[in-house]
Amino acid sequence: MAPHLAPEGLQDEQKSTPTSLDPSSSQVAHARAQWADQRPAEKTQSVIPHQLPSPVQQPEPIAGMKEQHPNESNRVCFFYGSLMDKGNLASVLDLEQEPPLRPARIEGYRTMLWGPFPALLRADNSSVSGMVYRIGSQAEVEDQLTELSNIEGDDYGRHQVRIDYEDGSSEWGWTFIWVGDEKELHEGVFDLEDWREHR
């Protein structure tokens, strides 16, 4: 989930946090790469984001849903960081106009911070609020998911989760969870309004 989403307790040496995030996809990717470069070399990963395997663990079936299992062609994405901003999302995905977003939450997760970015972690008895974006057409799914994976970088893996809406309905959707070293995270909450002020 680009300039959104990330870190909490940074250990060892002090790390400087990027203070300005340009909402373009190239600047977002640069900011994330710049932050990742500040960690010790032995902690970096060589995983290519869009080649990460699909989650092995399948979420519990949702009662009453026609589709009981996640699928690779899913067009739904759950964001919990700076991609909750319509303008930023449109810039990152090179959309012609700002897309509609829908409030939602996911259960069994919590967030910490990785520098200025929120990181999503599995956690019992916890939930994370965010916004849902639906990819415009099936033909755009692969390209947009690949672009999102590239923006998120090696420390975030794309997984499908159960998404709950305010009206009581639910569906499966993609999100990005932290797959890096949890020792690099620190407690904290991502504030979208604060991000908008200081980007």
Buried (B, 14 or more C-beta within 10 A) or exposed (E): BBBBBBBBBBEEEEBEBBEEBBBBBEBBBBBBEEBBEBBEEEEBEEBEBBEBEEBEEEBEEBEEEEEEEBEEEBBBBBBBBBBBBBEBBBBBBEBEEEBEBBEBBBBBBBBBBBBBBBBBBEBEEEEBEBBBBBBBEEEBBEEBBBBBBBBBBBBBBBBBBBBBEEEEEBBBBBBBBBBBBEEBBBEBEBEBEEBEEEB
